[in-house]
Amino acid sequence: GAEPGKIINTVTNQLYDTINVIPCHYKRQYIEWQDRGTSSGAPVAIHEADSDIVSQTTRGKDYKDRLPNGNYLDNTASHFVLILGDNPETALISMKSTQLKVSRKWNSMMMGLKMQGKNGLFTPPTYSHIYKLSTVQMSNDKGTWFGWDVAKAGPVEDKAIYDMAKNFATSVGKGEIQAKHGSEEADSKQPY
């Protein structure tokens, strides 16, 4: 039943037209890969965003940032989310390449939220609001594909859901939950 523009949970193989999610944690990293056909499907290394690894790269003819060892880096934005539904579940949405612009827009939407508190306006935690994710057709001179579209749906009103999202955010923030990055050619157990 999969067709272009559908969202697939790569763990359960469930298909969606749209999903409502609560963003719980964000992390940007540089994922080091070997070229297809020479790799195990797992990253060679994961470098933190504040690492100086990018300064060691040169732009290859394939427009990839290449290290002296021939491996390349993918600038990857990881959004740890709680997917809402009958049985809320945690997931990881990785955005790289053309989707980094979408990730920045989403982060700006979250940081732009303001609420009135007893001491004035404040920015609420990311897990205080729900976002509707769908896909939209995108293109450039290299081709056409479907990418993410993010829209604010509203505040979280269910305390149990809020607490679930907050606990997930805390666990990821403490490093108790790690992203498992897999290549697109490997059988990844990473949702979305």
Backbone hydrogen bonds, N-H to C=O, Kabsch-Sander energy under -0.5 kcal/mol:
donor,donor_aa,acceptor,acceptor_aa,energy
6,K,3,E,-2.1
7,I,16,Y,-3.0
9,N,14,Q,-2.4
10,T,8,I,-0.8
13,N,9,N,-2.9
16,Y,7,I,-2.5
19,I,133,L,-2.4
21,V,19,I,-0.5
21,V,131,Y,-2.9
22,I,82,L,-2.2
24,C,80,F,-3.2
25,H,80,F,-1.6
27,K,78,S,-2.1
29,Q,76,T,-2.5
30,Y,47,H,-3.2
31,I,29,Q,-0.6
31,I,74,D,-2.6
32,E,30,Y,-0.5
32,E,45,A,-3.1
33,W,31,I,-0.5
33,W,72,Y,-2.9
38,T,35,D,-2.0
39,S,35,D,-0.5
44,V,32,E,-2.9
45,A,32,E,-1.0
47,H,30,Y,-3.1
49,A,28,R,-1.1
51,S,48,E,-2.0
55,S,52,D,-1.1
56,Q,53,I,-1.6
57,T,54,V,-1.8
58,T,66,R,-2.1
60,G,64,K,-3.2
63,Y,60,G,-2.0
65,D,73,L,-0.6
66,R,58,T,-3.0
66,R,64,K,-0.9
67,L,71,N,-3.2
70,G,67,L,-2.3
72,Y,33,W,-2.3
73,L,65,D,-2.2
74,D,31,I,-2.5
75,N,73,L,-0.6
76,T,29,Q,-3.1
76,T,74,D,-0.7
77,A,95,M,-3.4
78,S,27,K,-3.4
78,S,76,T,-0.6
79,H,77,A,-0.6
79,H,93,I,-2.9
80,F,25,H,-2.7
80,F,78,S,-0.7
81,V,79,H,-0.6
81,V,91,A,-2.6
82,L,22,I,-2.0
83,I,81,V,-0.5
83,I,89,E,-3.7
84,L,20,N,-3.0
84,L,82,L,-0.5
89,E,83,I,-1.7
91,A,81,V,-2.3
93,I,79,H,-2.6
94,S,92,L,-0.6
95,M,77,A,-3.0
97,S,75,N,-0.6
99,Q,96,K,-2.4
100,L,97,S,-1.6
101,K,98,T,-0.6
103,S,99,Q,-2.4
104,R,100,L,-2.5
105,K,101,K,-2.2
106,W,102,V,-2.6
107,N,103,S,-2.7
108,S,104,R,-2.4
109,M,105,K,-2.4
110,M,106,W,-2.3
111,M,107,N,-2.5
112,G,108,S,-1.8
113,L,109,M,-0.6
113,L,110,M,-0.9
115,M,122,F,-2.7
117,G,115,M,-0.5
117,G,120,G,-2.7
120,G,117,G,-1.7
122,F,115,M,-2.3
128,S,125,P,-1.9
129,H,126,T,-1.2
130,I,154,G,-3.6
131,Y,21,V,-3.0
132,K,151,A,-3.3
133,L,19,I,-3.5
133,L,131,Y,-0.6
134,S,149,D,-2.2
136,V,147,G,-2.4
138,M,145,W,-3.8
140,N,143,G,-2.4
143,G,140,N,-1.4
145,W,138,M,-2.6
147,G,136,V,-2.8
149,D,134,S,-2.5
151,A,132,K,-1.9
153,A,130,I,-2.9
154,G,130,I,-1.5
156,V,128,S,-2.8
159,K,157,E,-0.6
162,Y,158,D,-2.6
163,D,159,K,-2.9
164,M,160,A,-2.0
165,A,161,I,-2.6
166,K,162,Y,-2.7
167,N,163,D,-2.6
168,F,164,M,-2.1
169,A,165,A,-2.6
170,T,166,K,-2.4
171,S,167,N,-2.4
172,V,168,F,-2.5
173,G,169,A,-2.5
174,K,170,T,-1.9
175,G,172,V,-1.4
176,E,171,S,-2.2
177,I,171,S,-0.8
181,H,179,A,-0.7
183,S,41,G,-2.4
186,A,183,S,-0.8
188,S,186,A,-1.6
